Every structure is written in C-alpha cells, then in structure tokens.
Amino acid sequence: MQKKPLIETNPHLTITTRYRKALVANVASSTAIETGTSVESIARLLTEPRAKQTLKKSGHSPR
C-alpha cells in the first residue's frame, strides 16, 4: 500500500488560501511569543509582497 502525502489527504491543506492563512497565523503567533512583537505586524510582514533589492556595483574588486 502506497502512502499519500499529508497535503493530499488532509482536507484542510487542500484549500490553498485557507492553508496559507493558517500558516501565516501560526508562524506569526509563534514568532510574536519569541520576539515580543505584535502578531498583526508579523502577519503583515509575512503577507506583503517583497520589494526587489538592487545591488550597487562599486566598479572595483572587493579585495
């Protein structure tokens, strides 16, 4: 008998929007406990799209 992965058998994990929302809430609350930061601010950071960082080239070798 071949075992299926949990993500295929658990109905709570098959709906991606619910899964993502629950994952963010879980990580945010755990991180808030460890850091003392508010859950809302951590959840906001986790759900905001990242801005691309640009690297400046100095033109000379780092050595």
Secondary structure as UniProt FT lines:
FT   HELIX           6..9
FT   HELIX           11..14
FT   HELIX           16..35
FT   HELIX           39..47
//
